């Protein structure tokens, strides 16, 4: 066997980090800064597809990484070949133990731009080292879960199956993409391994190649029906959907399933004018006495195509969605970033800020918490507030204001407030109980129920309010003034 071959599931991902994380780590170590306590925030600046909210996913895989974080002899020897690391630093890595505190939004949380999704507090070498894995893990699954949720919403209660494994970016993209799709609301996946790994129902019908393997389409249908009489779903668009596919399906149902006392589980259309074909197929099936036979559609679908199909009156009962879901093709980057927000000096954590001419890229300093205000009567989310970690939120009245257009103010009353961040690690010890995948899916549903319908639409959704507390805004404004830059008028 090739000695460079690496098993899909036995990789040690500790070196999956941007090289500058090791270079800076060595620099901190050599300059006696390695134990300096810092805070980092992971957040995103905008939602893919110009949506109003995102669905957060990937925390379980981040925890799995941190629980296994260690440097092998092979890792140390490889780093030594780079020729820039001191032996003392390499020995530090050999004995590495994760000692950071971490807070995060649980998977399935509805989140908005600028809100910390993950906060890491601890020694700077450690907090910096995990930057890449935090970003790639949360970014990828949140992107796919958000896209899946948009597609599921467009389907208006009709089941959506994730069909994208073969178009995913690699093995991990296929497996974790299926997981994220399920979190986002999909009912199953074509990926068989996803059921073994995560318990996601593996579902599928047949490919056109099955039909091409037989002398006739009818023979292919009958053979399949006889083999799977309890789960007979036929792909009807290989040759001619309406002139051959549907008539042959009906004949198969009549001659194979009906004598067995079985009913068909469906037909699938994978090409052509799906709106037109589905309506004609529905008519033919109903006339033949198969009103209960569902119609499934696939073929380059996304939320906009599905919405348009339903507006045209397409008779589709479920959707199989592939490449445009698993890759979030229309907006394939969830732009999460990981920024330093505080440095402890003389036992006091001092807030830090990154300033940019682009206002949206100015970071929010300090060690923070995030709170969501709900209307007590309607149980709808009113606003989120990012506050300093030790702030107390009053229970009766709270004034919110736009963090840029500060004259835009509103006093909230009659609310219930809930923290969005939960502690995951305490000095490197896992203190969080992982929910099941189905519990995460249920959380998504409950969170979405608390959003106003105007926020869920695909086009021009309402923007949700995310403000800074007065205390946090004061800290940010003071740092901006100290560094000699203000918001431009």
Secondary structure, DSSP 8 states (H G I E B T S, - for coil): --TT---TT---GGG-S-HHHHHHHHHHHHTT-TT-EEEEEEEESS-GGG-S-EE---HHHHHHHHHT----HHHHHHHHHTS-S-HHHHHHHHT-----EEEEE-TT-EE-TT--SEEEEEEHHHHHHTHHHHHHHHHHHHHHHHHHHHHHHHTTT-EEEE--GGGSSHHHHHHHHHHHHHHHT--EES-HHHHHHH---B-----HHHHHTSSSHHHHHHHHHHH-TTS-EEE--SS-IIIIIHHHHHHHIIIIIGGGT----EEEE-SS-HHHHHHHHHHHHHHTT-TT--EEE-SS--HHHHHHHHHTT---SEEEE-HHHHT-GGG----EEEEEEEEEETTEEEE-----SSGGGS---SSEEEEEEEETTT--EEEEEEEETT----SSEEEEE-SSSTT-EEEEESEEEEE-EEEEEETTEE------HHHHHHHHHHHHHTS-GGGT-SSS-----EEE-HHHHHHHHHHHHHTT-----
